[in-house]
Amino acid sequence: MALYLIDLPFAKIGLDVAKRDSEAKVVLIQDGVYLDPTGIENVYAVKEDVDKRGVAAKLGNAKIIDYDDLVNLIVENKVVNFA
């Protein structure tokens, strides 16, 4: 299973690639929390980035995670970096 770390400016490419991977897990980091991950089932957003940018209400089905959760996801999955 691949874990996609997505931030701007490579977000469009990252989200397009992740949408083609049925087992993708996507983590929106930094300014990536501004993105619309519609069409991707397993979406996460880093709490500190969400809080800093005030976008919690706009994240839809994204699960909010902290840095400890992010580290666990990185250790457990193959990482594809679009940050």
VOGU-3710 file (C-alpha; in Angstrom, 3 decimals, decimal comma):
1> malylidlpf> 0,000/0,000/0,000  1,370/3,436/-0,933  1,236/6,516/1,245  1,136/9,758/-0,748  2,429/12,876/1,008  0,893/15,817/-0,835  1,658/19,513/-0,614  1,705/22,362/-3,098  3,019/22,897/-5,802  2,956/19,227/-6,906
11> akigldvakr> -0,535/18,571/-5,579  -2,368/18,121/-8,881  0,091/15,487/-10,053  0,062/13,747/-6,666  -3,717/13,640/-6,408  -4,056/12,398/-10,007  -1,594/9,574/-9,331  -3,254/8,684/-6,012  -6,706/8,525/-7,643  -5,400/5,773/-9,941
21> dseakvvliq> -4,162/3,720/-6,964  -7,117/1,890/-5,418  -5,147/1,231/-2,222  -3,759/4,758/-1,850  -3,527/6,543/1,441  -3,136/10,303/1,028  -1,771/12,661/3,664  -2,306/16,354/3,063  0,578/18,260/4,625  1,401/21,953/4,966
31> dgvyldptgi> -0,507/23,911/2,259  -1,812/20,599/0,914  -4,635/20,907/3,458  -6,213/23,494/1,128  -6,799/20,789/-1,517  -9,991/18,948/-2,384  -9,242/15,203/-2,200  -12,614/14,170/-3,654  -12,457/10,715/-5,194  -9,849/9,348/-2,779
41> envyavkedv> -11,089/7,076/-0,012  -8,259/7,142/2,554  -7,390/10,790/3,191  -5,584/12,206/6,196  -4,607/15,766/7,108  -2,032/16,830/9,686  -3,792/18,571/12,593  -1,141/21,232/13,113  -1,372/22,269/9,428  -5,190/22,224/9,487
51> dkrgvaaklg> -5,335/24,330/12,669  -2,718/26,810/11,440  -4,689/27,417/8,218  -8,194/27,218/9,735  -9,560/24,750/7,181  -11,028/21,990/9,366  -14,579/22,588/8,116  -13,495/22,250/4,462  -11,759/18,867/4,655  -14,781/16,660/4,102
61> nakiidyddl> -13,969/13,014/4,818  -10,295/13,585/5,692  -9,209/12,094/9,000  -7,254/14,558/11,142  -3,991/13,077/12,444  -1,100/14,301/14,568  2,616/13,914/13,875  2,819/10,628/15,808  0,106/9,186/13,543  1,975/10,500/10,483
71> vnlivenkvv> 5,182/8,802/11,593  3,312/5,515/12,068  1,811/5,773/8,574  5,243/6,485/7,081  6,787/3,477/8,835  3,934/1,143/7,841  3,668/2,101/4,145  5,705/2,742/1,025  5,980/6,534/0,743  5,435/8,474/-2,470
81> nfa> 6,317/12,117/-1,889  4,592/14,954/-3,763  5,630/17,666/-1,311
//
